Amino acid sequence: MPRPRNYAASQKCVKCLSNHTQMLTTYFKLAFRNILKDRAYSVLNISGLAIGLASGILILLWVQNERKHTTWSMFDSIITAPIFVSEERGK
């Protein structure tokens, strides 16, 4: 049975995919070994990353909520935020 014309290219792609998965596997093994080797430093880094991501997501959710306040009404074009002006006494 004759091989398809792009057989070499398909085999090259399979080898390339195999190399990429092998590379990722190696990276994950190294990361896991380093996490186990330096536990205190890893816990500090991972907790800092988690706190940073959580606070960033909360800030984005808060901004999204604040931007929605005037879009719920059909009169949203005339709704404005109140501005308080204080008058000086004695004038």
C-alpha positions in Angstrom: 0.0 0.0 0.0 1.5 3.3 -1.0 2.1 6.0 1.6 0.2 9.3 1.3 2.1 12.3 -0.1 2.3 14.1 3.2 3.4 11.0 5.2 6.8 12.4 6.2 5.2 15.7 7.3 2.6 13.8 9.4 5.3 11.7 11.0 7.4 14.8 11.7 4.3 16.4 13.4 3.8 13.3 15.5 7.4 13.3 16.6 7.1 17.1 17.3 4.0 16.4 19.4 5.8 13.7 21.3 8.8 16.0 22.0 6.4 18.7 23.3 4.6 16.4 25.6 8.0 15.0 26.8 9.2 18.6 27.4 6.1 19.5 29.4 6.4 16.3 31.4 10.0 17.2 32.3 9.0 20.7 33.3 6.3 19.4 35.6 8.6 16.8 37.2 11.2 19.6 37.8 8.6 21.9 39.3 7.3 19.2 41.6 10.8 18.3 42.7 11.6 21.9 43.5 8.3 22.3 45.4 9.2 19.3 47.5 12.8 20.5 48.0 12.0 24.0 49.2 8.7 23.6 50.9 8.6 26.8 52.9 9.6 29.0 49.9 7.1 27.2 47.7 4.2 27.6 50.2 5.1 31.3 50.4 5.1 31.7 46.6 2.0 29.7 46.0 0.0 31.5 48.7 1.2 34.9 47.4 0.1 33.9 43.9 -3.3 32.7 45.2 -3.9 35.9 47.2 -2.9 38.1 44.3 -5.2 36.2 41.9 -8.1 36.3 44.3 -7.8 40.0 45.0 -7.4 40.8 41.3 -10.6 38.8 40.5 -12.5 40.5 43.4 -11.4 43.9 42.1 -12.5 43.1 38.6 -15.9 41.9 39.9 -16.3 45.0 42.0 -15.5 47.3 39.0 -17.9 45.3 36.8 -20.6 45.7 39.4 -20.0 49.4 39.8 -20.2 49.9 36.0 -23.6 48.2 35.9 -25.4 50.5 38.3 -26.9 52.8 35.6 -27.6 50.2 33.0 -30.6 48.6 34.7 -33.1 51.4 34.0 -34.6 52.7 30.8 -33.7 56.2 32.0 -30.0 55.4 32.3 -29.1 58.2 30.1 -30.4 60.8 32.6 -29.3 59.1 35.8 -26.2 60.6 37.2 -24.2 60.2 40.4 -25.1 62.8 43.0 -22.6 65.6 43.6 -22.5 67.2 47.0 -21.6 70.9 47.1 -20.9 72.4 50.5 -21.6 76.0 51.0 -19.3 78.1 53.2 -21.1 79.6 56.1 -20.9 83.3 56.8 -21.0 84.6 53.2 
